[in-house]
Amino acid sequence: MPFYQRIKVDDKTAVFVWKITESFNDLFREVSLKDTSLARLEGMKSESHQKGFMAVRMLLQYNGYTDFDLYYDEFGKPHLKDGVNISISHSFDFSVIILSDKNVGIDLELRRDLVKKIAYKFAEEVFVYECKDNSDEFVSKLTVIWGVKEAVFKVRNEIGISFKDHIFVRPFEMKDEKTTALLDFNSVEREFLVYFIEIENYTLVWLWEAK
């Protein structure tokens, strides 16, 4: 059982990380899936995606839940039947969940140079111009920005939200491991408290709305 890490955020919020080293069959034997989840699993073309899906269920079981406690609303947002807030992400070798009393979002991204080529599509110009001369810093910051925007969307997940035009990340330094973000959409502004860390070659971001 390669449970990797528990990150205590506050008394009612924690992040749980699973490093996927098992085979598909090993994971499949360990999880119980309802029929709808089995259908989703069978419809996934990538084994990596399938294993990430099942590793999320391993994290649920680690916390005393099962796949039967998890459901998705009409917007695709996950919920737990007992009312605890949950957000989910997985990428290649890792799966993560966050459990909280707050409406939280989480995202996990593999750091890759590819993010530099698409930065203009989602990142604020201040980041592109300030970081372009430092390749490692550039990739790290851009990956945080992408993760923040994914996580904000998971919290609000409203049709029409644009990463470039509606979600803005305030300038930060990697050593800070935190920043804030703003969603400005349909004449409504929402501010988010953002936290991030790097795990091996991955960037993990989680956030919630500031009150």
Residue frames relative to the residue before (quaternion, step in Angstrom):
aa qw qx qy qz dx dy dz
M 1.0000 0.0000 0.0000 0.0000 0.00 0.00 0.00
P 0.1027 -0.8396 0.5303 0.0570 3.60 -0.06 1.21
F 0.0364 0.7569 -0.6452 0.0975 3.55 0.46 1.22
Y 0.2941 -0.8264 0.4658 0.1168 3.56 -0.58 1.17
Q 0.8112 -0.1783 0.1910 0.5232 3.58 0.72 -1.01
R 0.1476 -0.7209 0.6658 0.1238 3.50 -1.26 0.62
I 0.1298 -0.7826 0.6070 0.0474 3.55 -0.83 1.04
K 0.2217 -0.7743 0.5795 0.1247 3.57 -0.50 1.17
V 0.2179 -0.7951 0.5575 0.0978 3.55 -0.60 1.17
D 0.7319 -0.1999 0.1199 0.6403 3.54 1.02 -0.88
D 0.7813 -0.3665 0.2097 0.4597 3.59 -1.25 -0.07
K 0.7994 0.2527 -0.1307 0.5292 3.60 1.11 -0.56
T 0.6885 0.4118 -0.2737 0.5305 3.57 1.24 0.35
A 0.1364 0.7822 -0.5980 0.1092 3.57 -0.87 0.97
V 0.3004 -0.7169 0.6063 0.1679 3.52 -1.25 0.69
F 0.1217 -0.7877 0.6026 0.0407 3.57 -1.01 0.87
V 0.1367 -0.8163 0.5612 0.0041 3.53 -0.79 1.11
W 0.1089 -0.7798 0.6157 0.0320 3.56 -0.96 0.97
K 0.2113 -0.7539 0.6070 0.1364 3.59 -0.84 0.94
I 0.3083 -0.7965 0.5000 0.1432 3.54 -0.56 1.22
T 0.0885 0.7898 -0.5981 0.1030 3.55 -0.42 1.27
E 0.5586 0.6326 -0.3766 0.3820 3.58 1.27 -0.28
S 0.5190 -0.5764 0.5187 0.3596 3.52 -1.32 0.24
F 0.6796 -0.4552 0.3742 0.4368 3.55 -1.30 0.22
N 0.6884 0.4982 -0.2913 0.4394 3.58 0.83 -0.99
D 0.6339 0.5317 -0.3336 0.4519 3.58 0.99 -0.78
L 0.6699 0.4812 -0.2985 0.4802 3.57 0.94 -0.86
F 0.6533 0.5396 -0.3182 0.4252 3.56 0.90 -0.92
R 0.6495 0.5218 -0.3125 0.4563 3.57 1.06 -0.74
E 0.7108 0.4943 -0.2556 0.4303 3.58 1.10 -0.67
V 0.7421 0.3985 -0.2316 0.4866 3.60 1.14 -0.44
S 0.2819 -0.7081 0.6182 0.1924 3.53 -1.27 0.54
L 0.0748 -0.8256 0.5593 -0.0078 3.56 -0.69 1.09
K 0.4176 -0.6692 0.5495 0.2755 3.55 -1.03 0.78
D 0.7203 -0.4842 0.2807 0.4098 3.57 -1.24 0.43
T 0.6596 0.5120 -0.3241 0.4448 3.58 0.92 -0.84
S 0.6534 0.5031 -0.3119 0.4719 3.58 1.06 -0.72
L 0.6089 0.5375 -0.3439 0.4713 3.57 1.08 -0.70
A 0.6481 0.5109 -0.3156 0.4684 3.57 0.99 -0.81
R 0.6394 0.5122 -0.3253 0.4722 3.60 1.00 -0.79
L 0.6460 0.5320 -0.3143 0.4481 3.55 0.95 -0.91
E 0.6861 0.4904 -0.2823 0.4572 3.55 0.88 -0.96
G 0.6796 0.5036 -0.2865 0.4499 3.57 1.15 -0.56
M 0.5578 0.6050 -0.3918 0.4116 3.59 1.27 -0.14
K 0.3614 -0.7656 0.4972 0.1900 3.58 -0.74 1.06
S 0.7181 0.4254 -0.2365 0.4975 3.59 1.13 -0.62
E 0.4343 -0.6855 0.5158 0.2746 3.60 -0.86 0.92
S 0.5892 0.5718 -0.3633 0.4404 3.58 1.11 -0.66
H 0.6578 0.4944 -0.2975 0.4841 3.57 1.00 -0.85
Q 0.6329 0.5336 -0.3265 0.4562 3.57 0.99 -0.81
K 0.6815 0.4832 -0.2895 0.4671 3.57 0.90 -0.93
G 0.6241 0.5297 -0.3371 0.4650 3.58 1.06 -0.70
F 0.6221 0.5479 -0.3142 0.4626 3.55 1.06 -0.85
M 0.7133 0.4379 -0.2635 0.4797 3.58 0.87 -0.92
A 0.6103 0.5460 -0.3586 0.4481 3.61 1.07 -0.61
V 0.5750 0.5534 -0.3714 0.4745 3.59 1.14 -0.57
R 0.6632 0.4905 -0.3031 0.4771 3.60 0.98 -0.82
M 0.5903 0.5433 -0.3658 0.4717 3.59 1.13 -0.53
L 0.6545 0.4989 -0.3095 0.4764 3.57 1.02 -0.77
L 0.5949 0.5403 -0.3590 0.4746 3.56 1.09 -0.63
Q 0.6800 0.4861 -0.2875 0.4676 3.57 0.88 -0.97
Y 0.5899 0.5676 -0.3585 0.4487 3.58 1.08 -0.66
N 0.7504 0.3740 -0.1921 0.5100 3.57 1.12 -0.72
G 0.6461 -0.5752 0.3098 0.3945 3.57 1.21 0.43
Y 0.5925 0.5351 -0.3752 0.4710 3.58 1.27 0.28
T 0.2073 -0.7217 0.6260 0.2102 3.52 -1.39 -0.06
D 0.7096 -0.4186 0.3428 0.4513 3.53 -1.32 0.04
F 0.6265 0.5595 -0.3350 0.4270 3.59 1.13 -0.59
D 0.6340 0.5162 -0.3277 0.4735 3.60 1.27 -0.28
L 0.6688 0.5020 -0.2724 0.4760 3.56 1.30 -0.31
Y 0.0883 0.7780 -0.6206 0.0420 3.55 -1.01 0.80
Y 0.3397 -0.7350 0.5576 0.1832 3.57 -1.28 0.42
D 0.3966 -0.7103 0.5245 0.2510 3.57 -1.01 0.78
E 0.7494 -0.4260 0.2640 0.4327 3.57 -1.29 0.03
F 0.6719 0.4689 -0.2943 0.4920 3.59 1.27 -0.30
G 0.5688 -0.6226 0.3674 0.3922 3.57 1.30 0.06
K 0.4837 0.6674 -0.4321 0.3658 3.57 1.26 0.26
P 0.3957 -0.7449 0.4812 0.2387 3.63 -0.79 0.94
H 0.0478 -0.7733 0.6321 0.0158 3.54 -1.21 0.66
L 0.3029 -0.7044 0.6041 0.2172 3.53 -1.31 0.41
K 0.5782 -0.6431 0.3830 0.3245 3.55 -0.97 0.88
D 0.6832 0.4865 -0.3056 0.4507 3.62 1.09 -0.54
G 0.6087 -0.6073 0.3351 0.3851 3.59 1.26 0.12
V 0.4735 0.6369 -0.4599 0.3984 3.60 1.24 -0.05
N 0.4092 -0.7184 0.5072 0.2433 3.57 -0.89 0.93
I 0.0455 -0.8000 0.5980 -0.0151 3.55 -1.00 0.88
S 0.0018 -0.7410 0.6701 0.0441 3.52 -1.24 0.58
I 0.2323 -0.8037 0.5470 0.0286 3.53 -1.10 0.87
S 0.1303 0.7673 -0.6265 0.0417 3.55 -1.17 0.61
H 0.0536 0.7789 -0.6245 -0.0218 3.55 -1.24 0.39
S 0.0031 -0.7869 0.6157 -0.0421 3.52 -1.16 0.70
F 0.8498 -0.1452 0.0561 0.5036 3.55 -0.56 1.21
D 0.8774 -0.0106 0.0362 0.4783 3.63 -0.38 -1.22
F 0.7674 0.3251 -0.1744 0.5244 3.61 1.21 -0.18
S 0.1037 -0.7225 0.6757 0.1036 3.50 -1.37 0.53
V 0.0722 -0.8003 0.5950 0.0152 3.58 -1.07 0.73
I 0.0272 -0.7457 0.6614 0.0756 3.52 -1.30 0.45
I 0.1722 -0.7326 0.6399 0.1555 3.53 -1.32 0.34
L 0.1339 -0.7687 0.6231 0.0543 3.56 -1.01 0.90
S 0.1298 0.8140 -0.5450 0.1536 3.58 -0.80 0.97
D 0.4855 -0.6010 0.5332 0.3446 3.52 -1.38 0.16
K 0.6477 0.4856 -0.3097 0.4988 3.58 1.32 -0.13
N 0.5430 -0.5842 0.4852 0.3583 3.56 -1.31 0.33
V 0.0081 -0.8664 0.4939 -0.0730 3.55 0.07 1.35
G 0.1476 -0.7485 0.6348 0.1219 3.51 -1.36 0.36
I 0.0659 -0.7954 0.6022 0.0176 3.55 -1.07 0.74
D 0.0143 0.7886 -0.6147 -0.0019 3.56 -1.17 0.60
L 0.1463 -0.7664 0.6233 0.0523 3.52 -1.13 0.81
E 0.0031 0.8127 -0.5803 0.0530 3.58 -0.80 1.04
L 0.4031 -0.6559 0.5822 0.2614 3.54 -1.14 0.73
R 0.3768 -0.7243 0.5281 0.2333 3.61 -0.84 0.96
R 0.1000 0.7967 -0.5828 0.1251 3.55 -0.67 1.17
D 0.5861 -0.5930 0.4226 0.3553 3.58 -1.11 0.63
L 0.5081 0.6707 -0.4078 0.3547 3.56 1.20 -0.50
V 0.5950 0.6027 -0.3681 0.3838 3.57 1.07 -0.70
K 0.5952 0.5764 -0.3682 0.4218 3.62 1.15 -0.55
K 0.6672 0.5294 -0.3000 0.4296 3.56 1.04 -0.77
I 0.7592 0.3456 -0.1919 0.5170 3.58 1.14 -0.57
A 0.3287 0.7863 -0.4777 0.2134 3.59 1.30 0.11
Y 0.6365 0.5587 -0.3350 0.4128 3.59 0.96 -0.82
K 0.6330 0.5597 -0.3291 0.4216 3.59 1.18 -0.45
F 0.8365 0.1927 -0.0730 0.5078 3.60 1.09 -0.55
A 0.7087 0.4911 -0.2673 0.4303 3.63 1.09 -0.58
E 0.5436 -0.5970 0.4831 0.3387 3.54 -1.21 0.61
E 0.5990 -0.6089 0.3813 0.3536 3.58 -1.02 0.78
V 0.5883 0.5934 -0.3832 0.3936 3.59 1.02 -0.69
F 0.6642 0.4862 -0.3097 0.4759 3.61 0.99 -0.73
V 0.6458 0.5359 -0.3274 0.4343 3.57 0.93 -0.88
Y 0.7391 0.4245 -0.2387 0.4654 3.59 0.85 -0.94
E 0.6771 0.5059 -0.3066 0.4377 3.61 0.98 -0.73
C 0.7876 0.3762 -0.1590 0.4614 3.57 0.99 -0.82
K 0.4827 0.7335 -0.4165 0.2356 3.59 1.19 -0.35
D 0.6769 0.5014 -0.3074 0.4426 3.62 1.13 -0.49
N 0.7059 0.3683 -0.2452 0.5531 3.57 1.26 -0.16
S 0.3135 -0.8210 0.4404 0.1839 3.55 0.03 1.32
D 0.6759 0.4905 -0.3075 0.4561 3.61 0.84 -0.94
E 0.6676 0.4892 -0.2943 0.4780 3.56 0.92 -0.93
F 0.6210 0.5621 -0.3302 0.4352 3.54 1.01 -0.83
V 0.6877 0.4697 -0.2822 0.4763 3.58 0.81 -0.98
S 0.6506 0.5249 -0.3227 0.4440 3.59 0.93 -0.87
K 0.7009 0.4645 -0.2796 0.4636 3.58 0.82 -0.97
L 0.6523 0.5141 -0.3227 0.4540 3.57 0.92 -0.84
T 0.6457 0.5142 -0.3269 0.4602 3.58 1.03 -0.74
V 0.6054 0.5280 -0.3480 0.4833 3.58 1.08 -0.67
I 0.6633 0.5179 -0.3104 0.4421 3.57 0.85 -0.99
W 0.6505 0.5036 -0.3151 0.4733 3.57 0.92 -0.89
G 0.6638 0.5153 -0.2986 0.4523 3.58 0.93 -0.91
V 0.6227 0.5373 -0.3359 0.4590 3.58 1.03 -0.80
K 0.7006 0.4783 -0.2815 0.4486 3.56 0.83 -0.97
E 0.6078 0.5241 -0.3473 0.4850 3.57 1.11 -0.64
A 0.6910 0.4895 -0.2868 0.4480 3.59 0.88 -0.94
V 0.6104 0.5320 -0.3496 0.4714 3.60 1.04 -0.72
F 0.6593 0.5090 -0.3108 0.4578 3.56 0.91 -0.89
K 0.6341 0.5290 -0.3377 0.4517 3.58 1.06 -0.69
V 0.6482 0.5004 -0.3221 0.4751 3.59 1.10 -0.62
R 0.7908 0.3219 -0.1568 0.4965 3.59 0.81 -1.00
N 0.0854 0.8745 -0.4772 -0.0133 3.58 1.15 -0.90
E 0.2632 0.7586 -0.5375 0.2577 3.53 0.72 1.17
I 0.5250 -0.6421 0.4582 0.3195 3.55 -0.95 0.87
G 0.7668 0.3596 -0.2758 0.4546 3.56 -0.91 0.97
I 0.5083 0.6422 -0.4359 0.3731 3.60 1.21 -0.19
S 0.1741 -0.7751 0.6036 0.0684 3.55 -0.93 1.02
F 0.4907 -0.6603 0.4790 0.3061 3.60 -0.86 0.95
K 0.7077 0.4766 -0.2578 0.4535 3.58 0.93 -0.91
D 0.8017 0.3690 -0.1532 0.4446 3.55 0.80 -1.04
H 0.7988 0.3364 -0.1490 0.4759 3.60 1.10 -0.54
I 0.7416 0.3298 -0.2090 0.5455 3.63 1.18 -0.40
F 0.0470 -0.8229 0.5646 -0.0429 3.56 -0.67 1.16
V 0.2086 -0.7770 0.5872 0.0887 3.56 -0.84 1.07
R 0.3805 -0.7322 0.5156 0.2306 3.56 -0.79 0.99
P 0.6390 -0.5575 0.3624 0.3868 3.61 -1.08 0.70
F 0.0168 0.7956 -0.6017 0.0678 3.56 -1.03 0.84
E 0.3283 -0.6778 0.6080 0.2512 3.52 -1.38 0.15
M 0.5908 -0.6023 0.3954 0.3631 3.57 -1.02 0.74
K 0.6410 0.5476 -0.3296 0.4249 3.60 1.01 -0.75
D 0.5846 0.5996 -0.3703 0.4021 3.60 1.18 -0.47
E 0.1507 -0.8264 0.5155 0.1692 3.58 1.09 -0.81
K 0.7522 0.2476 -0.2255 0.5676 3.57 1.12 0.61
T 0.0668 0.7600 -0.6460 0.0267 3.53 -1.31 0.42
T 0.3753 -0.6747 0.5518 0.3154 3.57 -1.21 -0.44
A 0.1581 -0.7696 0.6113 0.0951 3.54 -1.27 0.40
L 0.2345 -0.7657 0.5872 0.1182 3.53 -1.25 0.53
L 0.1583 -0.7369 0.6498 0.0987 3.53 -1.05 0.89
D 0.0150 -0.7819 0.6217 -0.0430 3.56 -0.68 1.16
F 0.2684 0.7745 -0.5061 0.2683 3.54 -0.06 1.33
N 0.8450 0.0260 -0.0630 0.5304 3.56 -0.89 0.98
S 0.6710 -0.5399 0.2701 0.4305 3.56 0.99 1.01
V 0.6173 0.4917 -0.3612 0.4966 3.59 1.22 0.47
E 0.1745 -0.7851 0.5880 0.0861 3.58 -0.91 0.94
R 0.0359 -0.7782 0.6270 -0.0041 3.54 -0.98 0.93
E 0.2052 -0.7753 0.5860 0.1157 3.58 -0.87 0.95
F 0.1700 -0.7949 0.5795 0.0577 3.55 -1.06 0.84
L 0.3275 -0.6850 0.6140 0.2156 3.53 -1.18 0.71
V 0.1348 -0.8292 0.5424 -0.0087 3.54 -0.66 1.20
Y 0.0338 -0.7712 0.6357 0.0072 3.55 -1.07 0.85
F 0.0225 0.8116 -0.5825 0.0381 3.58 -1.03 0.71
I 0.0217 -0.7597 0.6496 0.0206 3.53 -1.26 0.58
E 0.3585 -0.6880 0.5752 0.2594 3.54 -1.32 0.22
I 0.0861 -0.7700 0.6321 0.0116 3.56 -0.94 1.00
E 0.7998 -0.1335 0.0324 0.5843 3.56 -0.39 1.25
N 0.7910 -0.2741 0.1945 0.5112 3.64 -0.68 -0.98
Y 0.5965 0.5693 -0.3415 0.4511 3.56 1.24 0.39
T 0.2671 -0.7265 0.6099 0.1699 3.53 -1.32 0.47
L 0.1419 -0.7934 0.5912 0.0286 3.54 -0.79 1.10
V 0.0431 -0.7951 0.6040 -0.0350 3.56 -0.81 1.11
W 0.0794 0.7691 -0.6342 0.0077 3.56 -1.08 0.71
L 0.0029 -0.8118 0.5801 -0.0664 3.56 -1.13 0.65
W 0.0390 -0.7565 0.6488 0.0725 3.50 -1.43 0.14
E 0.6396 -0.5375 0.3836 0.3935 3.53 -1.26 0.34
A 0.4132 -0.6713 0.5586 0.2581 3.53 -1.08 0.82
K 0.3400 -0.7463 0.5357 0.2013 3.58 -1.00 0.79
